Amino acid sequence: MYCKVCGENLKPDAKFCENCGTKVKKETDAIPKTDIKKSTEPVKPKVKLEETKTSKKQTITGVLASLVIIGLIFTATSSDTQKEANKQITVNKKITTSIPKEHREFLTKIGLKVPADDKIEFSDANSNLNYYRIPSQDGEQGVTTIFVGDNGAISKVNVSHNNPKCMRTFDLVENGKVLGTYSDKLAEHKLADAKAEQEAKAREAQQAAEAAETEARARKVANYLGCTLEEYKEHFVDMFHAGFERGRLESWYSDSSSTSINTYGIHTQYVLHLVGRGKNGNRVYVDVYEYSNRPGKYDIHVMNTSHE
């Protein structure tokens, strides 16, 4: 016989359930005669109930574990998919990080120093290597830029001279054609630099000589005019170089002025006659001549005399 509340196995003469304390009633007293058939059905033991509860727990635990495993698999798959996508993007961009072997061999052959790939700056355009730049190396090899054509071959190599006095560069390769080795082209480059420097010095010397000659003439004319060199430069130099300015001459020579026109064959001579007094008090006569066949060019005659 079993307890109707907890299903505990009862002793034949037990009045109370030793497990839950429920009072035990005899089946003949508690169950009506009409329900004897139903009441005589055995109560399911406690063990069966516990097994059912355990099974349910195991089922729930199994489902949760399955969900966790599925989540981990999905996360791992998503991560792998993202990595693969990133890898695909990188591959599509074709980011260059090293010099092609044939490039390195070629550059070395024409005499250039080529450092390790991590010392070189690369530039890609349209998913292709456009150019790469080698920094200055020991010696006279300055920054070297290698341009790459659409076919992947070297199209141009430009080298700068690692010299603070030189601001120019020279080419070793142009339009895919080798112009010479680095040592040969560097020698030509240095020779051209030396020649350009000599020409610059010659121009400077010539300009200095011309300036000295101009200064000497200016002093001579200023002496005729009876003025200082500074006064001459202020009033006349601009006129000599830029064209005749009558007003400036008239402001300097205020005593009197006149003009005349003379015809010589088919040409006409225009003359401006100025009379003034220099700073030294001497009377000065200035004639400015212009000719119709030489417009804009003037001849100036100056006479400085102590006579009135």
Beta strands, then each sheet from edge to edge (+ up, - down):
strand 1: 121-125
strand 2: 128-134
strand 3: 141-148
strand 4: 154-161
strand 5: 169-174
strand 6: 177-178
strand 7: 256-264
strand 8: 267-277
strand 9: 283-291
strand 10: 298-305
sheet 1: 1+ 2- 3+ 4- 5+ 6-
sheet 2: 7+ 8- 9+ 10-
end
